[in-house]
């Protein structure tokens, strides 16, 4: 769970983010219609919020207490660290025991399902119970294992079981 809120004290409004997840979150905050406030950060402002942490994002100070002040703030967040950089020189192994034979059922850039954020996804036709292995070391940060249905239609995407691992370089892999 991830929250963004604010606290007002002595003419200062402090935007606060609280990340209750096992993974870092990259937060983007944009301010507009700023009236009678000075702000200590540029807009838009991007910041990484560590797992299980609370962070003051920015401070808005009323410039003239005798006048009304207002601001509109919009925010969005994504799982992971914006600063993560993949090591292109490292070839990730397949997520199966070395020498195992497993067929690819769907490759990258398949227009029916592998587009947008999933454009580099690869689907494997593996039997239930087949062991999978992480391509690199890291920690498990998210899982889903309760679904037992699927199909070729996009509507089945919300029923995907997965394991997400954050690698030591902060990149992530979803299996």
N, C-alpha and C positions, 0 to 999 in steps of 0.2 A: 504494500500500500504506500502511496506517495501523496503528500499533502502540501499545498502552498497556502499560507495564510498571512495575516498581518497583525501587528500590535501597535497601538497608538500610545505614546507617552511624551508629555512635555513638548507638543508640537512636532514630534518626529513620528512618522509612520515607518515601521520596519517590516519588510517582507521577509517571511521565514519559510524555509522548506524543511520538511521532515520526511526522511526516507526510511521506511520500516521494512525494506526489502533486503534480500541477501546479496543484491547486486547494486552497483553504482547506477545512477541515473544522470543523464545530461538534460538540464533544464534550460529552456529559453524563455526569457521574459521580455515583453515589449510594452513600453508605456506610450500612450498618446493622450491627446487633449489635456496636457499638463497645464494647470492654472495655479499660479502662486506657490509652486513647489520648486525647490532645488533638489537635484538627485545626485547621489554620489557614484553612479555607474552609468555607462553609456546605454542607449536603448537602440536595438535589442541587446540584451546581455545574456551570455551563455555561461553556465557554470556546471561543474560536475559535483554531484552530491553523493558522498560515500555511503556504502551500505550502513544501515542502522545508525543514522546520524541526523542531527538537526543543525541547520545552518542559516545564519542571517544572510539574506541575498543582497539587499540594498536598503538604503535609508532615504526617505523623502522628508525634507525639512520645510515647514511652512516659512515662506519668505517674509510675509507681512501678516501678523496675527490679527490685524484689524480688518482683513479682507477674507472672503471665502476662498477655499482651496479645493481643487478637485483633480482627479486623474483617473484614467481608465487603464487598467493593466490586463494584459492577456498573457497566458503562458501555455507552454506545451512541454512535454517531456518524453524522452525515449529511454528504453533500457540500454545501459552500457555507457562507456566513456567515449566522448568525442575525440579525445586525445589518443585512443588506441590505434596502433599502426601495425598492420599485418606484415610479417617478414616474408616477402615474396620469394626469398631465397630458400625457404623451408618448404619442402614438398610434404604435405600432409598425407600420411598413409590412409588406406581404406580402413573403415571402422570394424574390420573383421580380423579373425585370427589369420596370421600370415599363412598363405597358401590356400586359404578357403576359396571355394568357387561360389560366387553369388552373382546373379544377373542384375544388370541395370534395367529397371522397368520404365524409367522416365529420366531424361537428361536435362541439361541446362537449356534455358530459353525456350522451353516448350510453351507455345502460345496458349494452350488450353489452361494450364495451371501455373507454370513457372514463369511469372512475370513480376515486374516491380521488385519488391524486397526479396522475393523468392526466386529471382531469375537465375541464380547460381545453384539452386537446389538440385540434388540428384536423389532419385528414389531407387531403392534396391528391393528386389523381390526376394525376401528372406522368409524362411519358415518361422512360425510363432515359436518362441523359445530360443531362437538363434542369439548367441552372445554378440554384443557389439562392444567396441573399445573406443575410447577417446583417442583422437588423432595426436593430441599433445596433453601434457599435464595441466592441471588446473583444479577448479572446484565446481561442484554441481551447484547451480544457483536457481534452477527452476525445473519442475517436472510436471508431467501430466500423464496418467496411466489408466484413466477410468473409461476410456471409450473403446467400443468394440464394433464400430461400423465405419464404412468408408466407400468410396466410389470415385468415378472419374469427374463428376460434376463439381464445380467450385464450391457448392454449398456444403460439401463434406469437409472442407478445409478447417472448419471450426471444431471438428471432431478428431483432430490429430493428437496422438500421444507423442510425447517428446521428452527429451532430457536436454537442458541447456547447460553448457560448461563455459565458464570464464577461464581462459588460459592465463598463464603467468604474464603474458604481454598485454593483457586486458582485452584481447579480441575474444569473440564468443563463437561457439559452434552449437548448432541445434541439431540433435539427432532424433 
